Amino acid sequence: MTRKLVVKTTESAVVLYTGNNLGNSEIMRGVQLRDYLGLCLETQGPPDSIHHPHLSVFNSASRG
């Protein structure tokens, strides 16, 4: 079985959140959360680009 995810975005980076520290903090949809239970892909400009002028071409605020 082959799986494929296609993401179309105007952003220049994808950040991966892995849920490393979910712990046993709460229950979601009847399942106790635990470390590494899921992941999230978030499109955005490069992390911290707002503080680095040479990356301003990637900063969505500078695109107007």
Wavefront OBJ file of the C-alpha trace (Angstrom):
o trace
v 0.000 0.000 0.000
v 1.386 3.384 -1.023
v 0.445 6.571 0.787
v 0.942 10.036 -0.566
v 0.342 13.482 0.915
v 0.219 16.485 -1.411
v 0.478 19.930 0.190
v -0.027 23.119 -1.783
v 1.019 26.328 -0.049
v 2.455 29.767 -0.646
v 4.745 29.343 2.364
v 8.413 28.402 1.998
v 8.847 25.938 4.865
v 7.139 23.022 6.558
v 7.540 22.526 10.299
v 7.050 19.061 11.772
v 5.612 18.799 15.301
v 5.954 15.262 16.663
v 4.149 15.468 20.004
v 7.238 14.307 21.878
v 5.949 15.694 25.163
v 2.251 14.886 25.091
v 2.696 12.666 28.136
v -0.442 11.438 29.859
v -1.816 14.954 30.089
v -5.363 14.480 28.770
v -7.756 12.343 26.780
v -8.624 13.088 23.142
v -11.513 11.249 21.459
v -11.445 8.653 24.209
v -7.719 7.938 23.869
v -5.189 8.786 26.586
v -2.511 11.025 25.052
v 1.035 9.726 25.263
v 4.407 10.749 23.864
v 4.800 10.412 20.074
v 1.090 9.661 19.587
v 0.771 11.808 16.456
v 2.304 14.455 14.253
v 1.412 17.778 12.684
v 2.779 19.433 9.544
v 2.533 23.216 9.583
v 3.410 25.406 6.584
v 5.008 28.748 7.387
v 8.060 30.885 6.705
v 11.390 29.620 8.034
v 11.379 29.580 11.845
v 12.723 32.825 13.356
v 13.078 34.454 9.904
v 11.618 37.689 11.261
v 14.836 38.161 13.271
v 17.160 37.499 10.324
v 16.971 40.198 7.603
v 18.632 37.952 4.979
v 15.566 35.680 5.257
v 13.051 38.522 4.853
v 12.060 37.234 1.406
v 10.536 34.265 3.241
v 8.727 36.321 5.884
v 5.007 36.361 5.014
v 4.647 39.811 6.682
v 7.075 41.280 4.120
v 5.015 39.949 1.181
v 2.270 42.451 1.812
l 1 2 3 4 5 6 7 8 9 10 11 12 13 14 15 16 17 18 19 20 21 22 23 24 25 26 27 28 29 30 31 32 33 34 35 36 37 38 39 40 41 42 43 44 45 46 47 48 49 50 51 52 53 54 55 56 57 58 59 60 61 62 63 64
